[in-house]
């Protein structure tokens, strides 16, 4: 048996504001009562592109732009993932044909979805069979090197979707503001995997940030990743673990932040892909974001607690873990 799931990159008008804090998530699937991380097991990962063009973007332009986006992820020195173009295909993305396909599909009914990544998973083993990405041809697109007014940058959106394709979920980093006519505008984002797209004309999403690099390195560690470390611990309220707390690790030397969430009922978390050194750890509720963009709607996320810090600076050891740190929060 196989099952398909998908995740979409939404326009700012439907996503709530998120404060600037980093967080990467990894996808998972349940097999035989245990959680299996969704990732590719064989390298390079082969992908195919459709020969469909849209105004302003030819089929060749499309292939080149997504190729640059794949190359950006591949260039992360501490990650081992690699990709290979398999060629062009007439098949549309979304078909269960064993080919991981990227291409344009016109979906005017999805008037708030720029692009979406879907996965075909072997329900018996949890193995990733294929992953498809469709870009909504109902929106205007551009591949211009400096961006193009009133058109969304294909390479930026592709970089985000290829993060999903590789197994990364959304980041909680970003700062937005309300627009006069409704919706929100992205002011800044320190992660490509932030779920809201920059405004048309912007190419700011073409560069990976510290959180993206930590996420892909944690998921596919390479030789250089042996020097990286991690922070792990548990967040509790009234002695009980809480699910969905946002835990941020701030590097005072570089100003970069990497984070994750407590992802089980015991309140446990782990933040991997960190360079050695001291970190200031902060725990906060995800009370200013669209929770459905991060967690299954069936999960109960605890938002009723105040921001908290451990009573000491946490040291990330070279190639090791901090050891479990305990952080107790209190209700608002």
C-alpha positions in Angstrom: 0.0 0.0 0.0 1.1 3.6 -0.7 -0.2 6.8 0.6 0.2 10.4 -0.6 0.5 13.6 1.5 1.3 17.2 0.6 2.3 20.5 2.0 1.7 23.9 0.4 3.5 27.3 0.3 0.8 29.8 1.0 0.4 33.5 0.2 0.8 35.9 3.0 -2.9 36.8 3.0 -3.9 33.6 4.8 -1.0 33.0 7.2 -0.9 34.7 10.6 2.1 36.7 11.8 5.1 34.9 13.1 7.8 36.6 15.2 11.5 36.3 14.1 12.6 32.9 15.6 14.0 29.9 13.8 12.7 26.4 13.7 13.1 23.5 11.3 10.8 20.5 11.3 11.4 17.1 9.8 8.5 15.1 8.2 7.7 11.7 9.6 5.3 8.8 9.1 4.0 6.1 11.4 4.9 2.5 10.6 4.1 -0.3 12.9 3.4 2.0 15.8 6.8 3.8 15.5 7.7 7.1 13.9 9.9 7.0 10.8 11.7 10.1 9.5 10.7 10.8 5.9 13.9 11.0 3.9 15.6 9.7 0.8 17.7 6.6 1.3 19.6 6.5 -2.1 21.6 9.2 -3.7 21.5 11.0 -6.0 17.8 11.7 -5.8 16.5 11.7 -9.4 13.9 14.3 -10.5 12.1 15.1 -13.7 10.7 18.3 -15.1 7.7 18.8 -17.3 7.9 20.5 -20.7 5.1 22.9 -19.8 5.8 26.7 -20.1 3.9 29.7 -18.8 4.1 33.4 -19.8 7.5 34.6 -19.0 9.0 31.2 -18.2 9.8 28.7 -21.0 10.4 25.0 -20.3 14.1 25.6 -20.6 13.9 28.5 -18.2 12.0 26.3 -15.7 14.6 23.5 -15.9 17.5 26.0 -15.3 15.8 27.7 -12.4 14.9 24.5 -10.5 18.4 23.2 -11.3 19.9 26.2 -9.6 17.7 25.6 -6.6 18.7 21.9 -6.3 22.3 23.0 -6.6 21.9 25.4 -3.7 20.8 22.6 -1.4 23.4 20.2 -2.7 26.2 22.8 -2.0 25.7 22.6 1.8 29.0 21.2 2.9 27.7 19.5 6.0 24.9 17.7 4.2 25.2 14.6 2.0 22.1 14.9 -0.1 22.5 15.1 -3.9 20.2 15.4 -6.8 20.2 14.4 -10.5 18.1 15.6 -13.4 16.5 12.6 -15.0 15.1 14.5 -18.0 11.9 16.0 -19.2 8.5 14.3 -19.1 5.0 14.8 -20.4 3.6 13.5 -17.1 2.1 16.1 -14.7 3.3 16.3 -11.1 1.0 14.4 -8.7 0.7 11.2 -10.6 1.7 8.0 -8.8 4.1 6.9 -11.5 7.3 6.5 -9.5 8.8 9.6 -11.0 9.6 12.7 -8.9 8.2 15.4 -11.1 8.3 19.2 -11.0 6.2 21.4 -13.2 3.5 23.9 -13.7 -0.2 23.1 -13.2 -2.9 25.6 -13.5 -5.0 25.6 -10.3 -7.0 28.8 -10.2 -9.2 27.2 -7.6 -6.2 27.2 -5.2 -6.0 31.0 -5.2 -3.8 31.2 -2.2 -1.3 28.4 -3.0 1.8 29.3 -5.0 3.2 25.8 -5.0 2.8 22.5 -3.2 5.0 19.4 -2.6 3.5 15.9 -2.3 5.0 12.6 -1.2 4.2 9.0 -2.1 5.1 6.8 0.8 5.2 3.0 1.2 2.8 2.6 4.1 4.4 -0.7 5.1 8.0 0.4 5.3 7.8 4.2 5.5 10.1 4.4 2.5 9.8 7.6 0.3 8.8 6.4 -3.1 8.4 9.7 -5.0 7.9 13.4 -4.4 6.3 15.8 -6.8 6.2 19.6 -6.8 3.6 21.7 -8.7 3.9 25.4 -9.3 0.5 27.1 -9.7 0.4 28.5 -13.3 -2.5 30.7 -12.2 0.1 33.1 -10.7 2.6 35.2 -12.7 6.2 33.9 -12.6 9.7 35.1 -13.4 13.2 33.8 -13.7 14.9 37.2 -14.1 18.2 37.4 -12.3 17.1 40.5 -10.4 13.5 39.7 -10.1 10.6 41.2 -12.0 7.9 43.4 -10.7 4.5 41.8 -10.0 5.9 38.3 -10.7 6.9 35.6 -8.2 10.5 34.5 -8.3 10.5 30.8 -9.5 14.0 30.0 -8.1 13.0 31.3 -4.6 9.8 29.3 -4.5 11.6 26.2 -5.9 14.2 26.4 -3.1 11.5 26.3 -0.5 9.7 23.4 -2.1 12.9 21.4 -2.6 13.4 21.7 1.1 10.1 19.9 1.5 11.0 17.5 -1.3 14.1 16.7 0.8 12.2 16.1 4.0 12.1 19.5 5.8 8.9 21.0 7.2 8.2 24.7 7.8 10.2 27.1 9.9 8.6 29.4 12.3 11.0 32.3 11.5 9.6 35.4 9.9 8.2 38.8 10.5 5.1 40.1 8.7 2.8 43.1 8.9 -0.8 43.6 8.0 -1.6 45.0 4.6 -4.1 47.8 4.2 -6.3 45.7 1.9 -6.0 42.6 4.0 -3.5 39.8 4.4 0.1 40.2 5.4 3.4 41.3 3.8 6.7 39.5 4.7 9.2 42.0 6.2 12.0 39.5 6.9 12.6 35.8 7.1 15.7 34.0 8.4 14.7 30.7 6.9 13.9 29.6 3.4 11.4 27.2 5.0 9.3 30.0 6.4 5.7 29.2 5.1 4.9 32.7 3.6 6.3 33.8 0.3 8.0 37.2 -0.2 6.2 39.7 -2.3 6.3 39.5 -6.1 9.5 40.9 -7.5 11.7 39.8 -4.5 14.6 37.3 -4.9 15.4 37.3 -1.2 14.4 33.7 -0.9 17.2 32.3 -3.1 19.7 32.0 -0.2 19.7 29.4 2.6 19.9 30.6 6.2 21.4 29.0 9.3 18.2 27.2 10.2 17.8 25.7 6.7 21.5 24.5 6.8 21.1 23.0 10.2 18.0 21.2 9.2 19.3 19.6 6.1 22.6 18.7 7.8 20.7 17.0 10.6 18.6 15.1 8.2 21.5 14.1 5.8 24.8 14.4 7.8 28.0 14.5 5.8 31.6 14.1 6.9 31.8 17.7 8.0 28.8 17.3 10.2 30.8 15.1 12.6 32.0 18.3 14.2 28.5 19.6 14.7 26.6 19.1 18.0 23.1 19.3 19.4 21.0 20.5 22.3 18.3 18.3 23.8 16.0 18.6 26.7 12.5 18.7 28.0 9.9 21.4 28.5 7.4 21.0 31.3 4.5 22.9 32.8 3.3 21.9 36.3 5.6 18.9 36.1 4.0 17.5 32.8 5.5 17.7 29.4 4.0 20.0 26.8 3.7 19.5 23.0 4.5 22.1 20.4 6.7 24.5 22.5 9.1 26.5 20.3 12.7 26.1 21.5 15.3 28.5 20.1 19.1 28.3 20.4 20.8 31.7 19.9 24.5 31.9 19.1 25.8 35.1 20.8 29.0 35.0 18.7 27.3 35.0 15.3 23.8 36.2 16.1 22.4 33.1 14.3 19.5 31.1 15.7 18.4 27.5 15.1 15.5 25.9 16.8 12.9 23.1 16.9 9.8 22.1 18.8 8.9 19.8 21.6 7.4 17.0 19.4 5.9 14.5 21.9 3.7 14.5 24.9 6.7 14.3 27.2 7.9 17.7 26.1 11.1 16.5 24.7 13.1 18.4 22.0 16.3 18.1 20.1 18.1 20.7 18.0 20.8 19.3 15.8 23.3 20.6 13.2 24.8 23.2 15.6 28.4 24.4 15.6 30.2 23.9 18.9 30.0 26.7 21.5 27.7 28.5 23.9 24.0 29.0 23.2 21.3 31.0 24.9 18.1 28.9 24.9 14.6 30.4 24.8 11.2 28.6 25.0 8.1 30.3 23.7 4.6 29.4 22.6 3.8 29.4 18.9 0.8 31.7 19.6 1.3 34.1 16.6 1.3 31.6 13.7 -1.0 29.4 11.7 -0.5 26.1 13.6 -1.8 24.0 10.7 1.4 25.1 8.8 3.5 23.2 11.3 1.5 20.5 13.0 -1.2 18.0 12.2 -4.6 19.7 13.0 -5.5 16.8 15.2 -2.6 17.6 17.6 -3.3 19.7 20.6 -0.6 22.4 20.8 -0.1 24.1 24.2 0.0 27.9 23.9 -0.8 28.8 27.4 2.6 29.6 28.9 5.1 32.4 29.2 8.5 32.7 27.5 11.2 31.0 29.6 15.0 30.5 29.7 17.1 27.9 31.4 19.1 29.2 34.3 22.4 28.8 32.5 24.1 29.2 29.1 24.1 25.8 27.3 27.3 24.5 25.7 27.1 22.6 22.5 30.0 20.1 22.5 31.9 19.2 19.3 30.3 16.1 17.8 28.1 15.5 20.8 25.0 16.5 22.7 24.5 19.0 25.5 22.8 16.4 27.7 19.2 16.9 28.6 18.3 20.3 29.9 15.1 20.9 31.8 13.1 24.0 31.3 9.9 24.6 33.3 7.4 27.1 32.0 4.4 28.7 33.8 0.9 29.5 32.6 0.3 33.0 31.3 
